[in-house]
Amino acid sequence: MSLVKYILFIFNLICALCGIALVSVGLAFLLKYDDILKSFDELNINVAPYGFIVVGALVFLIAFFGCCGAIRESHCMVSTYASFLFFILVIQVIIGVLVFVNVSDVQRVTDRVLKRLWKDKYEHRVFWDTLQTSLKCCGLNTALDWVPNTPLSCCEPNAIECVALVNAYQTGCGTALDQFVRTYGNIFGSVALGVAGVQFLGFIFACCLANNIRNRSRRSAY
């Protein structure tokens, strides 16, 4: 029982670190790509980072609760912890699977939105400047799309002038955004499923500890 108790304590520390990791990923994504997320409000992709922050905070709090329950050998606390951990585990698995499944759909929608915004690119110049600066891309397909008036957002910030064939980013924003969605979609999904795997082990040890505490209480009652 002592072995299970300390193993559960260690796993809860790992779960707490995983919760911090989820919060960190969500915050980093928001801080670095907040302008892009706001530009695609209609897709609701800005919900994902907030979801990671909320889930990460819950994981941390539940893990802290589990540590207390394990050290105090409280059947009630450990059982409650196991129930909450299983609930949040299911949510994370669902989030991870949904992210992997919907990456292609998000890519198709973003492609359609970009093409629509490109038709009136000068009216949506702020959007394109933000996208090009954030993703280091230029134009819809290539830098030549802006010729002859290549915007400064197509080049590095210290560029005095921006010329499509000389110093502009050569990757089109359509391609850059596809890579962005695919890369970060896979990161979000992998992190969610990875943390869920760690939590599943914690759930098993919590059930074992709760069962041992209950059996010991029954034996001591006799």
N, C-alpha and C positions, 0 to 999 in steps of 0.2 A: 504493500500500500504506500509506503514511504517513497519507493521508486516511482510509482505511478504519479504520486503527488508532485514530485520534483520535475518529472518529465513534463507534466501538464503545465507547471509553472514556467518552464523553459519555452514550451510551445506558445504560451500566452505572451511571453516577451517577444517571440518571433512574430506573432500575430499583431502585437502592438506596433512593431517596426513596419510590418506590412501596411497597417492602417496609416502610419505616417507617410509611407511611400505613396499610397493612393492619393492622399491629400497633396503631397508634393507634386505629383504628376499633374493633377488637376489645376493647381495654382500656377505651375510653370507654363502649362498650356494656355491658361487665361492671360497671364502676363505677357507672353511672347506673341500670341496670335489673337488677342482680343479684337483688334480691328477687323481681321478677316471674319471672325465669328459674327460680329455685328453686321457685316455686309451680307451674310447669309442667314439672317434672322428667319426668313420664311422656311428654311429647311430644318429649323430647330436643332441644328448640330451644336449650338452653344449649351444645350442641356447636358451633354456628356461630361464636360469638365466639372460642372456643379454636382453632377451625380457622383463622380469620383470623390469629390471633397466630402460630401455628405456620408457616403458609404465608408470612406476612410476614417472619418471621425467616429462613426458608430463602431467600426471594428476596433479602434483604439479603446473606446470606453468599455466595450464588452470584454476585451482582453484584460483590461485593468480589473474589471469585476471578477473575471475568472481567476486572476492571480490571487486576489483576496480570498476567494472561496477555497482555492487549493491550499493556501497556507493555513487558513482557519479550520480546514476540514469540515466545512459546513455543507451538509447534503442539500439543503434548500438553495444555497447560493450556487453550488456547482450545477445542480439540475437546471436552475433558472439560466445560468450561463450557457449550458449546453443547448437549451431551447432557443435562446437568442442567437447563438452562434450558428445553429442549423438554419434558422430563418434568414440570416444575413448571407449565409453560404449559398442558399438557393437563389437569392436575389442576384448575387455576383455571377453565378453560373448563367442565369438568364441574360444579364447585361453582356457578359462576354460572348455568348452565342449570338445575341442580337447584333452586336457590333460586327462580328465576322460575317454574318449573313447579309447585313445591310450595307456593307462597304461598296459593293458594286452598284446598288441602287443610288447611294449618295453620289457616287462618281457620275452616273448618268444624269442625275438632276443638276449637279453643279456644272456639267458641260452645257446643259441646256440653258441654264441661267447665264453663264458666261457669254454664250453666243447671242442671247437676247440683249445683254448689256453692251456688247460690242457694236451692235447696230447703231447705237446712240452713244458711242464712246466719249464724245466730247461733252455730252450732257452728264455723263457719269465719270468725269475725269478724276474726281476725288477717290472714287472706288478703285479705279485702275492704278492710280498713283500708290494707294495703300497696298494693293495686291502685289504690284511689281516690286515695291520696296521690301515687303515682308518676305516674299518667296524668291526674290532675285530673278525675276523673269521679265520678259518684254513682249508686248503684243499678245494677240490671241494665239497665234501659231508660231510666229517668228518675230524677230525685231524689225523685220522689213515691213510689218503691218503698219507701223507708225510713219514710215517714210512719206514726205520729207521732214515732218516735224516730230522727231523723236523726243519724248519728254525726258527730263533729267532723272525721273524715277526709274528709268531703264538702266541707269548706270550707278556706279558706286557713289556714295554721298559726296566725296571730295572731287568729283569730276567737274571741270569747268564747263564743258559742253558735252553733249551726248550725241554720238553719231552711230547709227544702226550697224554699219559694217565695221566700225573701228573699236569702240569701247562699250557698246551696249550688251546687256545680257542676251545670250543667244538662245536660251530656252524659252519657248512660248509659255504663256501663263496657263493655257489649257493643259499642257503636259505637266507643268510644275504642280498645278492644283490636284491633278489625278494622283501624282506621286505623293503629295502631301496627305490626301485623304487615305490612300492605301497604307502608307507608312504608319501614320498615327492611329488609324483604325486598328491595324494589327497590334500596335503597342498597347492600346487600350484593352483590346480583347485578351491579349496574352497576359497582361498584368492582372486583369480581373480573374481569369481562370487559374493563374499561378497562385494568387493569394487564396482563392477558394480551395485549392488543393492542400495548402498548409492548414487552413481552417478545418478541413475535413479530418485531418490527423488530430488536431486539437479536440474536435468533437468526440472522436473515438476515445481518447484518453479521459475526457471529461465524463463520459458515460461509465467508463471503467471505475474511475475514482468515486463517482456518486454511488455506484453499486456496492463498492467495497465499504464505503462509509455507512451505507444502510445496513449491510450485513453485519458489520461490527457493532452497530447500535443494537441490532436484534440479539446478538450473542451476549452483549453486556446486560441486556434486559433480563435474560434468564439467569 
